Each structure stands twice: as C-alpha cells, then as structure tokens.
Amino acid sequence: MTLELPLFVVLALVVVAALGAVLIRTYIASVIVLSVFSILTTVTFAMLQAVDVAMAEAVIGAGLLTAVFVTAVSRTRRRP
C-alpha cells in the first residue's frame, strides 16, 4: 500500500514523457525528453526492486542512447 501511490505517480510521468517525446517537433528537445523517459523508467524499476534492470536501463537508455541520438541529430541537416 505504501508503494502504490508513488509508483502510480512515476508511471503517469512515464506516460507524459513518452507522449512528449513523440509530440515535440524539435529533434534535440525530443531526445532530451526521451532521456527523461529513460530516467523515469529507471526509477520505476528501482521502485519495483529490480535494481539490476534499473542499472542496465540507466546505462543503456539514459546514457548510451542519448549520446547516440544527440550525435545523430547534430550530424543531420534540415532541409529548407
């Protein structure tokens, strides 16, 4: 009972971040919101006591993928 309300709040924020990552028009802002999504997913896994999965999500999702996406966005050019 003590974990339910904070977990629902974090899960609601996960949904908001996912929608934000899809609906935001600028690429770099979308990548930043996707990184926030990964961090919130990491918090969710940690709250569910899946610490090993949380660590993997933090390293891969929030760290590596954000760096790859920022590099990809910085190397692409918009058409006029």
N, C-alpha and C positions, 0 to 999 in steps of 0.2 A: 504494500500500500504506500510506503514511503517513496518508492522509486517511480510510481506510475505518473504522477503529475510532472515532475521534471523531464521524464522520458517523453511524454506527450508534447511538452513544450519544445524540446530539441527536435523531435520528429516533425513538428509543424514548421520549425525553422528550416529543416532539411527540404521540405516541400517548397517553401518560399524561395530558398536559394536555387533549387532546381528550376523552378519557373523563371526566376530572374536570369539564370544563365542562358536559358533558351530565348527569352523575350528581349533581352538587351540588344541594341543594334550595333554598338561598337565592339570590336573584337577584343580589345585589351580589357575592357570592363567585364565582358563576358568571361574571360579567362580568370579574372580576379574573383568573380562570383562563383565560378566553378571551383576555385581553390577554397573558398569559404565553405562550399558544399562538402568538399573532402574533409575539411577540419570538423565540420558538424557530424559527418559520418564517423569520423574517428572518435568523437565524444560519445556518440551513440553506442559504438562497440565497447568503449571503455565502461560506460554505464551498465552494459549488459554483461560485464565481467569477461569479455573476450579480448583480453589485453594483447595477445599475440596478433589477432586480426587487426586490432586498433593500431598497433605499431606498424604493421605492414601497410595499412591504408594511409597512415601519416607519411611514411617514407615514399611510397609509390604515388599515391593520389595527390597529396598536398605538395610534395617536394618535386619528384621527378616529372610528373605530367605537367605541372605548372611551368617548370623550366622549359620543357619541350614545346608547350603551346606558346609561351611568350617568345621563344626563338622563332617558331614558325610564323607567328603574327608579325614579328619585326622584319622578317625576310620577304614577306609578301607585299605587293603593292596594290593599291586600289586603282581601279580603272576610273578615269574621269567621267 
